[in-house]
Amino acid sequence: MKTLHKKIAAGASALLLAAALASCGGSEVSSSGGSGVPLGYQDIVTNPPAVTYTGNAKQVSDEMTAIRQGAGPGLLVQNAKLDTAAGTHASFLVSNNLLLPGYLDVIQAGGILGGHYESAALSGFTGTSPQARANAAGYVGTVSEIMSFGAANGTDCVGSLGDSVYHLIELLSPFVEVGVAFNPGNGSGSVCAILLGVASTTLGQLPTSAAFYPFAGQAAVLPTYYNSAEVPNPAPDLTSGAGHPVAVSLYTLAAPVLNGSDIVINTFSITPAGGAALPARVLAKTGVTTSGPALTVDDAIPRAGFVVLLPVAPLAANTLHNVSFSAFVKGQPVINSWSFTTGAAN
């Protein structure tokens, strides 16, 4: 589980929590759904049914769709049971007046962060953990929960999640289904709850090529990443903030399982238009190797197939940035060059 206190686009502060309970994108393709038939990864979802969300929940859904459609890991399908689990948990935190920094980001019983935990002694209890609450709602599968507290609206909720390292990885992972709730709170701030799910009939969805975020042509990308607010902090020495992380998912249908030794990074850089390449760190899990840029080992990254470029200073606002990436994945080249544009200073 990870905690993130972040500034968001509107300039307010938000607390974000990620409970990564699933192992999507890294599990062996040999599981069985109970019928004896081995499970595998499915093709990406490109045309999901229309969602029924309204208001801030619709904003959350729309922003996640934009991220996943642009980056390429496949779209998410609304699941009513996950909606129920997300909604009841948001209501539990609000009705029991638990929206307190000294509670939300503190470990509770069972090693669960307060924002993800429910005590059976309190009203509205539906399960101690995200997985227990999903099960209670009738969902059959595995879930991961990410949450934002204090976001001004649904757009800001997902904007903060995307401007991070570990939460961004969850957003790019091979989940298929989603449940969303946005509770405005009772005066102590909002609760934005997102449950990402993979049903027991599949291991998840994977594209035919690597996924990249920010994606090509994206505009209004937040220039600053407030790394000192993310727990764990991927760069504690950067006390004045960092640049928006650039994340790559190397998981594909051809490479659903990756070890560090399967990956060799050749290039990974970011350059503002008309300028020189920016100082940046390449964050990678133990075992990933390089033929070019120095790697910063970060074993808080959950799976070896995710690599993150972290500029060591905030990006220039309202500026085109060019990104270059190349690697060998199980001996096969993965090459991409693309551009995105930052927005106003956040």
Rosetta silent file (secondary structure, phi, psi, omega in degrees, C-alpha in Angstrom):
SEQUENCE: MKTLHKKIAAGASALLLAAALASCGGSEVSSSGGSGVPLGYQDIVTNPPAVTYTGNAKQVSDEMTAIRQGAGPGLLVQNAKLDTAAGTHASFLVSNNLLLPGYLDVIQAGGILGGHYESAALSGFTGTSPQARANAAGYVGTVSEIMSFGAANGTDCVGSLGDSVYHLIELLSPFVEVGVAFNPGNGSGSVCAILLGVASTTLGQLPTSAAFYPFAGQAAVLPTYYNSAEVPNPAPDLTSGAGHPVAVSLYTLAAPVLNGSDIVINTFSITPAGGAALPARVLAKTGVTTSGPALTVDDAIPRAGFVVLLPVAPLAANTLHNVSFSAFVKGQPVINSWSFTTGAAN
SCORE:     score description
SCORE:     0.000 S_00000001
   1 L     0.000  144.640 -177.176    0.000    0.000    0.000 S_00000001
   2 E  -132.723  148.990 -179.934    1.244    3.465   -0.786 S_00000001
   3 E  -118.594  143.509 -179.264    0.298    6.932    0.391 S_00000001
   4 E  -142.871  118.063  170.771    0.527   10.131   -1.588 S_00000001
   5 E   -99.021  119.418 -172.848   -0.110   13.706   -0.431 S_00000001
   6 E  -135.953  147.627  163.607   -0.199   15.760   -3.618 S_00000001
   7 E   -76.862  142.951  179.586   -0.986   19.165   -4.995 S_00000001
   8 L  -116.252  178.563 -169.704   -3.535   18.865   -7.741 S_00000001
   9 L   -57.655  -33.402 -177.271   -4.355   20.995  -10.747 S_00000001
  10 L   -80.374   -3.028  178.332   -6.666   23.326   -8.848 S_00000001
  11 L    90.277   -2.885  177.198   -3.929   24.074   -6.330 S_00000001
  12 L   -81.168  172.107  177.266   -5.646   22.269   -3.459 S_00000001
  13 E  -106.518  145.992 -179.649   -4.010   19.475   -1.526 S_00000001
  14 E  -137.398  148.767  174.321   -5.178   15.896   -1.710 S_00000001
  15 E  -106.205  125.682 -179.790   -4.264   12.695    0.045 S_00000001
  16 E  -120.200  138.696 -179.347   -4.082    9.670   -2.210 S_00000001
  17 E  -127.681  136.757  176.879   -3.802    6.071   -1.119 S_00000001
  18 E  -121.993  124.840  174.204   -3.099    3.014   -3.243 S_00000001
  19 E  -111.627   95.060 -175.936   -3.753   -0.505   -2.041 S_00000001
  20 L   -84.864   92.705 -174.999   -2.203   -2.700   -4.703 S_00000001
  21 L   -99.043   -9.151 -179.113   -3.793   -6.023   -3.907 S_00000001
  22 L  -104.316  161.396  178.396   -3.603   -7.527   -7.373 S_00000001
  23 L  -120.645   45.139 -177.445   -0.612   -8.877   -9.255 S_00000001
  24 L   -67.379  143.982  175.486   -1.770   -8.047  -12.741 S_00000001
  25 L    82.828    0.565 -179.340    0.821   -8.022  -15.492 S_00000001
  26 L  -140.356   -0.930 -178.343    3.257  -10.189  -13.619 S_00000001
  27 L   -86.950  155.191 -179.175    1.509  -13.424  -12.789 S_00000001
  28 L   -70.193  143.236 -179.962    2.167  -16.666  -14.614 S_00000001
  29 L   -87.717   62.399 -179.436   -0.264  -17.568  -17.383 S_00000001
  30 L  -140.902    8.147 -179.545   -0.967  -20.979  -15.929 S_00000001
  31 L   -72.839  162.432  178.054   -3.789  -20.318  -13.484 S_00000001
  32 E  -124.477  141.759  178.129   -7.123  -22.059  -13.720 S_00000001
  33 L   -82.617   13.721  179.433  -10.543  -20.575  -13.209 S_00000001
  34 L   103.246  -13.031 -178.926  -11.734  -23.729  -11.461 S_00000001
  35 L   -98.026   -2.545 -176.254  -12.679  -25.582  -14.629 S_00000001
  36 L    87.416   -5.248  179.248   -9.197  -26.903  -15.272 S_00000001
  37 L   -88.729  122.759 -179.491   -8.821  -24.624  -18.294 S_00000001
  38 E   -59.775  138.394  177.023   -5.676  -22.475  -18.060 S_00000001
  39 L   -85.310  156.542  176.537   -6.374  -18.770  -17.870 S_00000001
  40 L  -144.999 -178.869  175.940   -4.661  -16.235  -20.083 S_00000001
  41 L   -87.556  147.907 -178.909   -4.655  -12.553  -20.923 S_00000001
  42 E  -102.855  163.365  172.019   -7.302  -11.170  -23.249 S_00000001
  43 L   -61.187  156.767 -178.094   -7.132   -8.598  -26.022 S_00000001
  44 L   -68.112  150.314  174.693   -7.653   -5.017  -24.918 S_00000001
  45 L   -80.638  125.772 -179.394  -11.131   -3.566  -24.540 S_00000001
  46 L  -115.431  -18.583 -175.981  -11.670   -0.856  -27.158 S_00000001
  47 L  -141.886   70.406 -178.631  -15.434   -0.291  -27.068 S_00000001
  48 L   -71.759  160.086  175.343  -16.870   -0.804  -23.578 S_00000001
  49 L   -59.218  152.319  178.321  -20.562   -0.270  -22.846 S_00000001
  50 L   -60.633  140.281  179.933  -21.544    3.301  -22.011 S_00000001
  51 L   -80.875  161.620  179.057  -21.140    4.101  -18.329 S_00000001
  52 L  -107.603    7.267 -179.297  -24.006    5.228  -16.114 S_00000001
  53 L   -65.375  153.922  172.802  -21.944    7.581  -13.952 S_00000001
  54 L  -133.961  166.432  173.829  -22.955   11.200  -13.494 S_00000001
  55 H    58.576 -137.319 -176.816  -21.300   14.264  -11.983 S_00000001
  56 H   -64.293  -34.683  177.094  -17.875   13.837  -10.410 S_00000001
  57 H   -62.959  -36.775  176.567  -17.931   10.060  -10.825 S_00000001
  58 H   -66.256  -37.668  176.240  -18.410   10.582  -14.554 S_00000001
  59 H   -61.537  -43.485  177.790  -15.407   12.929  -14.552 S_00000001
  60 H   -58.167  -49.478 -179.871  -13.314   10.220  -12.868 S_00000001
  61 H   -60.004  -45.108 -178.634  -14.427    7.670  -15.456 S_00000001
  62 H   -63.437  -41.241 -179.042  -13.801   10.038  -18.367 S_00000001
  63 H   -68.181  -39.530  176.751  -10.305   10.946  -17.150 S_00000001
  64 H   -65.710  -38.512  176.828   -9.317    7.308  -16.658 S_00000001
  65 H   -61.144  -43.009  179.817  -10.638    6.525  -20.123 S_00000001
  66 H   -61.885  -42.400  179.535   -8.516    9.343  -21.586 S_00000001
  67 H   -63.308  -49.869 -173.877   -5.378    8.041  -19.862 S_00000001
  68 H   -74.926  -31.863  176.678   -5.854    4.434  -20.879 S_00000001
  69 H   -69.189  -41.794 -179.924   -7.041    5.197  -24.402 S_00000001
  70 H   -71.559  -39.420 -176.934   -4.082    7.477  -25.045 S_00000001
  71 H   -79.003  -35.369  173.464   -1.478    5.275  -23.369 S_00000001
  72 L   110.542    2.488 -177.389   -2.756    2.023  -24.848 S_00000001
  73 L   -83.227    4.635  178.864   -3.363   -0.579  -22.084 S_00000001
  74 L   101.955  150.868 -177.053   -7.050   -0.986  -22.910 S_00000001
  75 L   -86.434  163.990 -177.426  -10.257    0.590  -21.598 S_00000001
  76 L  -104.649  147.011 -179.822  -12.117   -0.306  -18.418 S_00000001
  77 E  -105.475  127.930  177.874  -15.629   -1.706  -18.137 S_00000001
  78 E   -61.903  135.731  177.484  -17.937   -0.365  -15.439 S_00000001
  79 L  -125.741  120.207 -174.718  -18.895   -3.033  -12.911 S_00000001
  80 H   -62.678  -32.979 -179.664  -21.910   -2.357  -10.684 S_00000001
  81 H   -70.780  -37.441  175.156  -20.609   -4.576   -7.882 S_00000001
  82 H   -69.543  -35.308  173.399  -17.324   -2.675   -7.759 S_00000001
  83 H   -57.454  -45.249 -179.645  -19.326    0.574   -7.827 S_00000001
  84 H   -61.579  -46.131 -179.154  -21.199   -0.661   -4.763 S_00000001
  85 H   -63.377  -41.303  178.810  -18.017   -1.603   -2.925 S_00000001
  86 H   -66.621  -42.183 -177.393  -16.386    1.739   -3.721 S_00000001
  87 H   -67.920  -42.696  179.926  -19.498    3.688   -2.752 S_00000001
  88 H   -66.843  -34.335  178.823  -20.136    1.956    0.560 S_00000001
  89 H   -70.347  -41.501  177.140  -16.512    2.427    1.600 S_00000001
  90 H   -60.024  -43.597  178.864  -16.551    6.133    0.741 S_00000001
  91 H   -64.488  -37.663  178.663  -19.763    6.508    2.758 S_00000001
  92 H   -59.651  -45.945 -178.215  -18.224    4.567    5.662 S_00000001
  93 H   -66.517  -40.214 -178.862  -15.286    6.974    5.901 S_00000001
  94 H   -70.416  -49.406 -174.113  -17.498   10.058    5.654 S_00000001
  95 H   -67.349  -25.529  178.553  -20.268    8.944    8.021 S_00000001
  96 L   -97.063   10.808  176.065  -17.775    7.866   10.680 S_00000001
  97 L    53.663   49.316 -176.602  -15.824   11.148   10.415 S_00000001
  98 L  -103.886    9.583 -177.031  -12.579    9.388    9.529 S_00000001
  99 L   -81.834   64.801 -176.253  -11.266   11.886    6.967 S_00000001
 100 L  -125.087  130.363 -179.769   -8.296   12.783    9.155 S_00000001
 101 H   -55.069  -32.371  179.053   -4.627   12.717    8.051 S_00000001
 102 H   -74.065   -6.069  177.271   -3.714   11.028   11.328 S_00000001
 103 H  -112.742  -48.341 -171.782   -6.044    8.161   10.456 S_00000001
 104 H   -59.319  -38.360 -175.709   -6.146    7.811    6.686 S_00000001
 105 L  -106.310   21.273  178.420   -2.393    7.296    6.229 S_00000001
 106 L  -110.313  136.348 -179.690   -1.753    5.333    9.433 S_00000001
 107 E   -63.861  131.901  177.960   -1.543    1.544    9.465 S_00000001
 108 L  -109.882 -165.126 -178.343   -4.551   -0.086   11.124 S_00000001
 109 H   -56.622  141.738  178.602   -5.345   -3.691   12.039 S_00000001
 110 H    76.028   10.568  178.781   -4.040   -6.284    9.606 S_00000001
 111 H    75.075   21.250 -177.132   -1.423   -3.879    8.223 S_00000001
 112 L   -99.797  133.069  175.958   -4.032   -1.937    6.212 S_00000001
 113 E   -61.077  144.958 -175.290   -3.781    1.834    5.778 S_00000001
 114 H   -54.129  -37.658 -179.327   -6.639    3.688    7.459 S_00000001
 115 H   -64.648  -20.964  179.666   -8.054    4.985    4.214 S_00000001
 116 H  -104.442   -3.964 -170.755   -8.577    1.423    3.005 S_00000001
 117 L   -99.631  148.485  168.970   -9.596   -0.077    6.332 S_00000001
 118 L  -130.534  134.704  175.566  -12.989   -0.614    7.940 S_00000001
 119 L   -93.622  133.318  179.705  -13.577   -1.568   11.568 S_00000001
 120 L   -65.708  -14.484 -179.268  -16.456   -3.943   12.237 S_00000001
 121 L   -80.425   -9.239 -176.012  -17.229   -1.882   15.335 S_00000001
 122 L  -105.796  155.555 -177.569  -18.329    1.110   13.242 S_00000001
 123 L   -68.882  146.120  178.658  -21.583    1.694   11.356 S_00000001
 124 L    83.680    8.623 -178.492  -21.675    0.911    7.663 S_00000001
 125 L   -62.278  132.016  174.831  -18.999   -1.804    7.882 S_00000001
 126 L  -128.966   -6.182  179.195  -18.827   -4.048    4.782 S_00000001
 127 L   161.861  143.931 -175.724  -15.303   -5.537    5.022 S_00000001
 128 L   -69.481  -31.072 -174.127  -11.920   -4.791    6.551 S_00000001
 129 L  -124.349  164.477  175.153  -10.045   -4.639    3.214 S_00000001
 130 H   -55.927  -41.078 -179.655  -10.796   -3.618   -0.387 S_00000001
 131 H   -65.930  -40.388  179.001  -10.837   -7.272   -1.422 S_00000001
 132 H   -63.886  -38.606 -179.980  -13.218   -8.201    1.399 S_00000001
 133 H   -70.436  -37.781  175.893  -15.585   -5.382    0.432 S_00000001
 134 H   -63.809  -42.690  177.531  -15.516   -6.394   -3.230 S_00000001
 135 H   -60.326  -43.525 -178.210  -16.263   -9.978   -2.209 S_00000001
 136 H   -64.063  -29.661  178.385  -19.146   -8.801   -0.007 S_00000001
 137 L   -80.519   -3.627  177.793  -20.605   -6.912   -2.958 S_00000001
 138 L    96.987    7.647  179.822  -20.594  -10.142   -4.966 S_00000001
 139 L   -77.892  133.586  178.531  -17.530   -9.493   -7.128 S_00000001
 140 L  -111.119  100.096 -176.004  -15.645  -12.633   -8.120 S_00000001
 141 E   161.414 -169.008 -177.277  -12.084  -11.612   -8.906 S_00000001
 142 E  -113.480  141.727 -176.082   -9.123   -9.642   -7.624 S_00000001
 143 E  -127.872  159.168  169.445   -9.094   -5.908   -6.947 S_00000001
 144 E  -131.996  137.016 -176.055   -6.745   -3.005   -6.340 S_00000001
 145 E  -114.587  130.978  171.922   -7.976    0.183   -4.691 S_00000001
 146 E  -126.151  140.510 -172.875   -6.704    3.712   -5.245 S_00000001
 147 E  -139.072  150.488  174.218   -8.233    6.669   -3.433 S_00000001
 148 E  -126.880  134.915  178.102   -8.049   10.443   -3.292 S_00000001
 149 E  -118.980  125.481  177.216   -9.140   12.529   -0.325 S_00000001
 150 L    93.468    4.906  177.417   -9.801   16.252   -0.680 S_00000001
 151 L   -65.915  143.096 -177.898   -9.841   16.495   -4.476 S_00000001
 152 L   -67.423  -31.668 -178.278  -11.936   19.410   -5.739 S_00000001
 153 L  -164.036 -178.843 -177.781  -13.678   17.229   -8.322 S_00000001
 154 H   -65.116  -34.523  178.894  -13.329   14.035  -10.323 S_00000001
 155 H   -63.677  -44.637  179.201  -10.963   15.586  -12.842 S_00000001
 156 H   -66.321  -34.655  177.803   -8.556   16.671  -10.101 S_00000001
 157 H   -56.227  -53.819 -176.825   -8.767   13.231   -8.477 S_00000001
 158 H   -74.903  -29.765  175.969   -7.451   11.428  -11.548 S_00000001
 159 H   -58.951  -41.732  177.987   -5.089   14.278  -12.423 S_00000001
 160 H   -68.534  -41.524  179.468   -3.225   13.723   -9.166 S_00000001
 161 H   -61.370  -37.688 -179.621   -3.171    9.958   -9.594 S_00000001
 162 H   -74.157  -23.318 -179.562   -1.663   10.359  -13.061 S_00000001
 163 L   -97.136   63.380 -176.061    1.004   12.784  -11.799 S_00000001
 164 L  -155.904 -176.569  175.951    2.771   10.201   -9.638 S_00000001
 165 L  -104.504  -63.995 -171.298    4.980    7.142   -9.903 S_00000001
 166 H   -76.917  -35.368  176.733    3.355    4.197   -8.146 S_00000001
 167 H   -68.423  -36.658  177.108   -0.285    5.267   -8.554 S_00000001
 168 H   -61.852  -40.007  177.710    0.318    5.873  -12.253 S_00000001
 169 H   -58.289  -42.276  177.969    1.602    2.313  -12.574 S_00000001
 170 H   -61.160  -40.261 -179.315   -1.702    1.044  -11.148 S_00000001
 171 H   -65.189  -24.163 -178.938   -3.617    3.122  -13.692 S_00000001
 172 H   -97.911    0.363 -176.382   -1.630    1.496  -16.523 S_00000001
 173 L   -76.954  166.120 -168.279   -1.928   -2.080  -15.212 S_00000001
 174 L   -80.264   35.998  175.221   -3.986   -4.781  -16.994 S_00000001
 175 L   -65.722  156.545 -177.715   -7.242   -4.383  -15.059 S_00000001
 176 L  -116.043  -33.562 -174.356  -10.446   -4.908  -17.010 S_00000001
 177 E  -120.558  161.614 -176.468  -13.228   -3.648  -14.759 S_00000001
 178 E  -149.639  147.459  169.454  -13.721   -0.619  -12.542 S_00000001
 179 E  -126.982  139.508 -173.843  -15.950    0.765   -9.826 S_00000001
 180 E  -132.431  140.834  170.986  -16.028    4.472   -9.006 S_00000001
 181 E  -144.350  138.611  173.557  -17.464    6.599   -6.221 S_00000001
 182 E  -128.822  111.375 -179.232  -17.061   10.305   -5.467 S_00000001
 183 E  -107.671  121.168 -176.229  -18.469   11.415   -2.115 S_00000001
 184 L   -68.409  -11.031  178.077  -18.325   15.185   -1.483 S_00000001
 185 L    84.603 -175.277 -177.364  -17.994   14.600    2.251 S_00000001
 186 L  -120.211   33.445 -179.556  -19.576   16.405    5.150 S_00000001
 187 L   108.978  -10.623 -178.822  -17.330   19.443    5.281 S_00000001
 188 L  -105.983   12.725  177.786  -14.030   17.681    5.881 S_00000001
 189 L   112.646  162.495 -176.349  -13.201   17.014    2.221 S_00000001
 190 L   -87.255  164.575  171.999  -14.197   14.642   -0.540 S_00000001
 191 E  -124.424  121.877  176.110  -13.560   10.931   -1.011 S_00000001
 192 E  -114.285  110.445 -175.096  -12.724    9.649   -4.489 S_00000001
 193 E  -114.274  129.892  179.934  -12.644    5.842   -4.492 S_00000001
 194 E  -127.911  122.399  174.913  -11.583    3.708   -7.464 S_00000001
 195 E  -109.908  117.441  177.314  -11.659   -0.094   -7.436 S_00000001
 196 E   -98.606  132.169 -173.000   -9.800   -1.726  -10.330 S_00000001
 197 E  -132.400  154.060  170.531  -10.710   -5.345  -10.929 S_00000001
 198 E  -129.586  115.901 -179.306   -9.832   -8.500  -12.826 S_00000001
 199 E   -64.398  159.596 -176.054  -12.563  -11.158  -12.864 S_00000001
 200 L   -70.326   -6.941 -178.485  -11.634  -14.734  -12.038 S_00000001
 201 L   -89.582   -0.945 -177.710  -12.215  -15.768  -15.661 S_00000001
 202 L  -150.631  163.103  171.775   -9.136  -13.905  -16.971 S_00000001
 203 L   -92.200   -6.569 -179.696   -5.685  -12.706  -15.970 S_00000001
 204 L   127.597 -175.379  179.080   -6.456   -9.267  -17.389 S_00000001
 205 E  -111.202  144.163  178.570   -6.097   -7.389  -20.678 S_00000001
 206 L  -139.308  143.963  178.345   -2.874   -6.667  -22.523 S_00000001
 207 L   -83.233  177.801  176.897   -2.103   -4.740  -25.720 S_00000001
 208 L   -90.573   -8.353  177.756    0.042   -5.911  -28.614 S_00000001
 209 L  -141.991  164.509 -175.663    2.594   -3.140  -28.007 S_00000001
 210 L   -61.749  155.727  179.518    4.023   -1.270  -25.025 S_00000001
 211 E  -107.694  141.953 -175.703    2.044    1.482  -23.276 S_00000001
 212 E  -133.250  136.012  177.487    3.427    5.005  -22.694 S_00000001
 213 E  -147.062  136.810   -2.629    2.229    7.869  -20.466 S_00000001
 214 L   -56.559  150.322 -173.004    1.999   10.836  -20.849 S_00000001
 215 L   -91.094  166.708 -177.845    0.870    9.749  -24.289 S_00000001
 216 L   -59.549  129.443  177.795    1.737   11.160  -27.704 S_00000001
 217 L    82.381   -0.012 -178.389    0.070   14.476  -28.379 S_00000001
 218 L   -66.190  140.365  179.796   -1.223   14.900  -24.840 S_00000001
 219 L  -116.191  163.836  176.007   -1.732   18.519  -23.784 S_00000001
 220 L    59.070   35.014  175.905   -1.965   20.295  -20.411 S_00000001
 221 E   -70.463  133.630 -179.696    0.306   17.764  -18.661 S_00000001
 222 L   -63.390  126.846 -174.783    1.044   18.889  -15.097 S_00000001
 223 L   -73.259  -31.032 -171.774    4.683   20.127  -15.043 S_00000001
 224 E  -110.904  135.105  172.493    5.471   19.393  -11.374 S_00000001
 225 E  -109.606  121.671 -178.116    5.397   16.118   -9.481 S_00000001
 226 L   -88.034   77.761 -172.420    5.353   16.604   -5.704 S_00000001
 227 H   -63.422  -30.361 -177.436    7.516   13.603   -4.903 S_00000001
 228 H   -66.413  -12.728 -179.957    8.005   14.457   -1.235 S_00000001
 229 H   -93.900  -11.882 -178.854    4.314   13.717   -0.728 S_00000001
 230 E   -91.536  134.595 -179.663    4.356   10.169   -2.143 S_00000001
 231 E  -117.624  117.584   -0.193    5.056    7.327    0.260 S_00000001
 232 L   -72.949  155.031  178.964    7.462    5.772   -0.415 S_00000001
 233 L   -83.942  118.341 -176.738    9.222    8.788   -1.897 S_00000001
 234 L   -71.604  -11.614 -178.701   11.072    7.678   -5.047 S_00000001
 235 L  -151.942   71.908 -174.744   13.553   10.574   -4.741 S_00000001
 236 L   -62.565  -18.614  179.261   13.779   11.942   -1.167 S_00000001
 237 L   -78.533  -14.024  179.885   16.756   14.138   -2.074 S_00000001
 238 L   -89.335   86.657 -172.043   14.621   16.181   -4.507 S_00000001
 239 L   -84.478   -8.229 -179.982   13.176   18.587   -1.956 S_00000001
 240 L  -108.775   18.005 -178.302   11.843   21.139   -4.443 S_00000001
 241 L    91.814  170.094 -179.239    9.716   18.753   -6.467 S_00000001
 242 E  -133.069  179.566  176.274   10.394   16.836   -9.662 S_00000001
 243 E   -85.788  160.669  178.732    9.084   16.743  -13.208 S_00000001
 244 L   -53.136  124.519  178.687    6.004   14.833  -14.286 S_00000001
 245 L   -62.705  148.340  173.803    6.978   11.131  -14.387 S_00000001
 246 E  -115.085  119.023 -173.904    6.985    9.333  -17.737 S_00000001
 247 E  -111.457  143.687  176.390    5.915    5.702  -17.394 S_00000001
 248 E  -126.708  129.974  169.869    6.319    2.747  -19.741 S_00000001
 249 E  -106.204  119.858 -177.691    4.555   -0.596  -19.435 S_00000001
 250 L   -92.560    2.924 -179.638    6.390   -3.284  -21.391 S_00000001
 251 L   -76.198  129.778  178.539    3.718   -5.927  -20.817 S_00000001
 252 E  -140.593  172.883  176.405    2.069   -7.175  -24.008 S_00000001
 253 L   -60.866  -30.320  178.358    0.242  -10.274  -25.178 S_00000001
 254 L   -80.988  -18.941 -178.850    3.587  -11.523  -26.475 S_00000001
 255 E  -138.162   67.890 -177.088    5.341  -10.748  -23.179 S_00000001
 256 L   -76.722  -20.233 -179.063    2.787  -11.136  -20.372 S_00000001
 257 L  -125.256  124.025 -177.957    5.388  -12.259  -17.822 S_00000001
 258 L  -132.937  134.024  168.805    8.664  -10.383  -17.418 S_00000001
 259 L  -101.405  161.737  178.551   11.645  -10.754  -15.143 S_00000001
 260 H   -55.621  -37.915 -177.510   14.224   -8.029  -14.726 S_00000001
 261 H   -68.190  -10.774  178.051   16.722  -10.081  -16.718 S_00000001
 262 H   -82.287   -8.610 -167.972   14.352   -9.953  -19.722 S_00000001
 263 E  -122.407  129.012  173.291   14.756   -6.173  -20.070 S_00000001
 264 E  -125.356  118.165  179.198   17.670   -4.059  -21.334 S_00000001
 265 E   -86.981  126.606  178.909   17.142   -0.284  -21.440 S_00000001
 266 E   -98.848  -47.907  177.655   19.035    1.404  -24.279 S_00000001
 267 E  -143.903  148.518  172.030   17.714    4.978  -24.142 S_00000001
 268 E  -162.368  105.768 -173.661   15.177    6.899  -22.078 S_00000001
 269 E  -146.579  159.661  175.842   15.286   10.699  -22.218 S_00000001
 270 E  -133.664  133.287 -173.665   13.136   13.824  -22.217 S_00000001
 271 E  -136.207  123.203  174.584   14.043   17.027  -24.060 S_00000001
 272 E   -69.329  148.835 -178.712   12.118   20.330  -24.200 S_00000001
 273 L   -55.611  129.062  178.758   11.658   21.707  -27.712 S_00000001
 274 L    77.407    5.711 -177.576   14.752   23.632  -28.766 S_00000001
 275 L  -121.060 -167.038  179.226   16.690   22.573  -25.658 S_00000001
 276 L  -102.137  160.382  178.589   18.961   19.869  -24.324 S_00000001
 277 L   -56.413  137.087 -177.545   17.990   16.596  -22.686 S_00000001
 278 L   -81.851  145.820  171.630   16.891   17.162  -19.100 S_00000001
 279 L   -60.020  129.930 -176.496   18.621   15.547  -16.126 S_00000001
 280 E  -155.722  157.756  176.970   16.445   12.603  -15.173 S_00000001
 281 E  -109.520  142.042  175.471   16.530    9.257  -13.388 S_00000001
 282 E  -101.514  109.047 -178.505   15.414    5.977  -14.871 S_00000001
 283 E   -89.465  126.811 -177.565   13.601    4.053  -12.135 S_00000001
 284 E  -148.443  155.501 -179.488   13.583    0.293  -12.615 S_00000001
 285 L   -76.364  156.946  177.755   13.184   -2.845  -10.559 S_00000001
 286 L   -51.388  134.373  176.828   16.138   -5.001   -9.494 S_00000001
 287 L   103.912  -24.905  174.875   17.447   -7.131  -12.369 S_00000001
 288 L   -68.017  137.950 -177.153   16.643   -4.738  -15.199 S_00000001
 289 E  -116.960  171.536 -176.158   19.870   -3.908  -17.067 S_00000001
 290 E  -139.724  147.870  170.872   21.053   -1.059  -19.266 S_00000001
 291 L  -111.169    2.617 -176.088   23.291   -0.466  -22.252 S_00000001
 292 L  -143.091  -92.503 -173.511   22.991    3.303  -21.914 S_00000001
 293 L   -68.308  147.458  173.525   21.386    5.398  -19.156 S_00000001
 294 L   -65.073  142.832  178.771   22.220    4.793  -15.523 S_00000001
 295 E  -105.277  142.348  171.273   19.402    3.039  -13.683 S_00000001
 296 E  -103.758  113.208 -177.999   18.077    3.877  -10.232 S_00000001
 297 E   -68.786  128.117 -179.189   16.919    0.645   -8.619 S_00000001
 298 L  -138.192   96.470 -178.225   13.429    1.100   -7.158 S_00000001
 299 L   -85.100    6.395  166.645   11.884   -2.049   -5.760 S_00000001
 300 L   -76.741  -18.394  170.285    8.764   -0.151   -4.751 S_00000001
 301 L   -65.090  124.401 -167.728    7.883   -0.545   -8.433 S_00000001
 302 L   -71.271  -28.135 -174.656    5.636   -3.609   -8.205 S_00000001
 303 L  -142.331  146.847 -170.310    6.616   -5.438  -11.400 S_00000001
 304 L   -63.743  -25.125 -175.463    9.733   -5.526  -13.570 S_00000001
 305 L   -80.260    5.827  174.507    7.950   -4.552  -16.777 S_00000001
 306 E  -107.698  127.301  178.754    7.263   -0.998  -15.583 S_00000001
 307 E  -127.424  137.482 -174.817   10.016    1.602  -16.098 S_00000001
 308 E  -127.884  131.197  173.041    9.663    5.260  -15.093 S_00000001
 309 E   -95.202  124.401 -177.304   11.641    8.328  -16.179 S_00000001
 310 E  -118.662  101.262  174.396   11.756   10.925  -13.392 S_00000001
 311 E   -59.862  139.100 -172.605   13.019   14.419  -14.343 S_00000001
 312 L   -82.490   -1.826  175.884   14.941   15.798  -11.345 S_00000001
 313 L  -143.597  155.887  177.979   13.272   19.230  -11.558 S_00000001
 314 L   -53.217  144.319  177.145    9.788   20.442  -12.545 S_00000001
 315 L   -73.120  154.320  174.942    9.192   20.646  -16.282 S_00000001
 316 L   -65.572  138.269  179.607    8.811   24.012  -17.951 S_00000001
 317 L   -72.891  152.527  173.731    5.170   25.053  -18.183 S_00000001
 318 L    51.021   45.930 -174.080    3.365   25.359  -21.519 S_00000001
 319 L  -134.178  139.316  173.358    6.232   23.667  -23.363 S_00000001
 320 E   -73.098  132.471  177.561    6.511   20.832  -25.890 S_00000001
 321 E  -123.670  133.740  179.613    8.623   17.949  -24.547 S_00000001
 322 E  -104.679  132.371 -178.911   10.084   15.157  -26.688 S_00000001
 323 E  -116.784  138.935  176.467   10.601   11.706  -25.225 S_00000001
 324 E  -126.739  130.144  179.930   12.826    8.948  -26.611 S_00000001
 325 E  -137.996  136.255  170.406   12.697    5.346  -25.403 S_00000001
 326 E  -149.969  144.729 -178.736   14.311    2.154  -26.633 S_00000001
 327 E  -158.540  164.712  167.181   14.851   -1.226  -25.022 S_00000001
 328 E  -108.756  129.360  177.969   15.177   -4.928  -25.697 S_00000001
 329 E  -120.737  110.735 -174.135   12.449   -7.064  -24.147 S_00000001
 330 L    52.903   38.735  176.331   13.219  -10.769  -24.329 S_00000001
 331 L    85.274   -5.450 -178.407   15.560   -9.918  -27.187 S_00000001
 332 E  -101.880  137.784 -178.005   12.953   -7.976  -29.176 S_00000001
 333 E   -73.835  140.438  171.204   13.336   -4.208  -29.748 S_00000001
 334 E  -125.209  113.162 -172.751   10.836   -1.763  -28.263 S_00000001
 335 E  -131.990  133.044  176.710   11.356    1.728  -29.726 S_00000001
 336 E  -155.507  138.960  171.196    9.234    4.852  -29.443 S_00000001
 337 E  -130.336  130.821 -176.500    9.693    8.605  -29.778 S_00000001
 338 E  -154.685  172.930 -176.515    6.804   10.942  -28.989 S_00000001
 339 E  -135.229  150.454  170.758    5.916   14.377  -27.652 S_00000001
 340 E  -141.848  164.591 -177.283    3.551   15.925  -25.137 S_00000001
 341 E  -121.586  130.674  177.470    2.920   19.491  -23.994 S_00000001
 342 E   -75.954  159.111  175.226    2.829   20.730  -20.430 S_00000001
 343 L  -100.281 -157.629  178.848    0.145   23.047  -19.141 S_00000001
 344 L   -67.745  159.014  179.537    0.317   25.923  -16.678 S_00000001
 345 L   -57.305  138.095  178.523    2.358   25.587  -13.502 S_00000001
 346 L  -107.278    0.000    0.000    0.609   23.474  -10.874 S_00000001
